[in-house]
């Protein structure tokens, strides 16, 4: 059961003990989640935009450079791309 479902059940007036049993969490977790800000889709990114989750990729800064290399020579082996990137630091 997700935080959203717990919040919806609590807003609907379902007793905390019953929500805890249904969600298989402690009653304390139910009360804590009920006090949190509502979970909703209002923080969702606009359509067509992918939301980044977690840490940024360590390869992300190299994407434009590698795209440029592949634009020049389409069939470069990955080891050549690695060698070039190591040369540049």
Sine and cosine of phi, psi and omega as CSV:
sin_phi,cos_phi,sin_psi,cos_psi,sin_omega,cos_omega
0.00,0.00,0.64,-0.76,-0.05,-1.00
-1.00,-0.08,0.22,-0.98,0.05,-1.00
-0.85,0.52,-0.64,0.77,-0.02,-1.00
-0.86,0.50,-0.71,0.71,-0.01,-1.00
-0.90,0.43,-0.64,0.77,0.03,-1.00
-0.89,0.45,-0.69,0.72,0.01,-1.00
-0.90,0.44,-0.63,0.77,0.00,-1.00
-0.91,0.41,-0.69,0.72,0.02,-1.00
-0.89,0.45,-0.65,0.76,0.00,-1.00
-0.92,0.40,-0.65,0.76,0.03,-1.00
-0.91,0.42,-0.48,0.88,0.01,-1.00
-0.98,0.19,-0.09,1.00,0.05,-1.00
1.00,-0.04,0.20,0.98,0.04,-1.00
-0.95,0.33,0.75,-0.66,-0.02,-1.00
-0.86,0.51,0.56,-0.83,-0.04,-1.00
-0.84,0.54,-0.64,0.77,-0.01,-1.00
-0.90,0.44,-0.64,0.77,0.00,-1.00
-0.93,0.36,-0.65,0.76,0.04,-1.00
-0.90,0.44,-0.67,0.74,-0.01,-1.00
-0.88,0.47,-0.67,0.74,0.00,-1.00
-0.92,0.40,-0.68,0.73,-0.02,-1.00
-0.92,0.38,-0.61,0.79,-0.04,-1.00
-1.00,0.07,-0.15,0.99,-0.04,-1.00
0.84,0.54,0.71,0.70,0.10,-0.99
-0.75,-0.66,0.13,-0.99,0.01,-1.00
-0.97,0.22,0.35,-0.94,0.04,-1.00
-0.90,0.44,-0.55,0.83,0.02,-1.00
-0.88,0.48,-0.65,0.76,0.04,-1.00
-0.89,0.45,-0.64,0.77,0.02,-1.00
-0.88,0.48,-0.71,0.70,-0.02,-1.00
-0.92,0.40,-0.62,0.78,0.01,-1.00
-0.91,0.42,-0.72,0.69,-0.01,-1.00
-0.92,0.40,-0.58,0.81,0.01,-1.00
-0.91,0.42,-0.48,0.88,0.00,-1.00
-0.99,0.14,-0.30,0.95,-0.03,-1.00
-0.94,0.34,0.27,-0.96,0.06,-1.00
-0.89,0.46,0.58,-0.82,-0.03,-1.00
-0.86,0.50,0.65,-0.76,0.07,-1.00
-1.00,0.04,0.74,-0.68,-0.02,-1.00
-0.37,-0.93,-0.03,-1.00,-0.02,-1.00
-1.00,-0.03,0.06,1.00,-0.04,-1.00
-0.93,0.37,-0.28,0.96,0.03,-1.00
-0.99,-0.11,0.07,1.00,-0.02,-1.00
-0.93,0.37,0.59,-0.81,0.02,-1.00
-0.94,0.35,0.33,-0.94,0.03,-1.00
-0.87,0.50,0.35,-0.94,-0.01,-1.00
-0.85,0.52,0.69,-0.72,0.03,-1.00
1.00,0.04,-0.11,0.99,0.01,-1.00
-0.97,-0.26,0.80,-0.60,-0.01,-1.00
-1.00,0.07,0.77,-0.63,-0.01,-1.00
-0.99,0.10,0.74,-0.67,0.04,-1.00
-0.98,0.19,0.75,-0.66,0.01,-1.00
-0.84,-0.54,0.73,-0.68,0.04,-1.00
1.00,0.09,-0.28,-0.96,-0.03,-1.00
-0.95,0.31,0.51,-0.86,0.09,-1.00
-0.94,0.35,0.47,-0.88,0.00,-1.00
-0.92,0.39,0.61,-0.79,0.07,-1.00
-0.95,0.31,-0.33,0.94,0.01,-1.00
-1.00,0.01,-0.17,0.99,-0.06,-1.00
-0.83,0.55,-0.68,0.74,0.01,-1.00
-0.90,0.43,-0.39,0.92,-0.03,-1.00
-1.00,0.03,-0.17,0.99,-0.08,-1.00
-0.83,0.57,-0.73,0.68,0.00,-1.00
-0.91,0.41,-0.60,0.80,0.00,-1.00
-0.91,0.42,-0.74,0.68,-0.02,-1.00
-0.92,0.40,-0.62,0.78,0.06,-1.00
-0.88,0.48,-0.62,0.79,0.04,-1.00
-0.90,0.44,-0.70,0.71,0.03,-1.00
-0.88,0.48,-0.69,0.73,-0.01,-1.00
-0.95,0.32,-0.44,0.90,0.07,-1.00
-0.93,0.36,-0.56,0.83,0.02,-1.00
-0.97,0.24,-0.74,0.68,-0.03,-1.00
-0.76,-0.65,0.98,-0.17,-0.14,-0.99
-0.87,0.49,-0.56,0.83,-0.14,-0.99
-0.96,-0.29,0.63,0.78,0.06,-1.00
-0.94,0.33,0.70,-0.72,0.07,-1.00
-0.94,0.33,0.44,-0.90,-0.03,-1.00
-0.88,0.48,-0.56,0.83,0.02,-1.00
-0.91,0.42,-0.55,0.83,0.05,-1.00
-0.93,0.37,-0.64,0.77,0.05,-1.00
-0.89,0.45,-0.66,0.75,0.03,-1.00
-0.90,0.44,-0.70,0.72,0.00,-1.00
-0.87,0.49,-0.72,0.69,0.00,-1.00
-0.90,0.44,-0.66,0.75,-0.01,-1.00
-0.92,0.39,-0.59,0.81,0.05,-1.00
-0.92,0.38,-0.57,0.82,0.05,-1.00
-0.89,0.45,-0.58,0.82,-0.02,-1.00
-1.00,0.09,-0.13,0.99,0.05,-1.00
0.98,-0.18,0.00,0.00,0.00,0.00
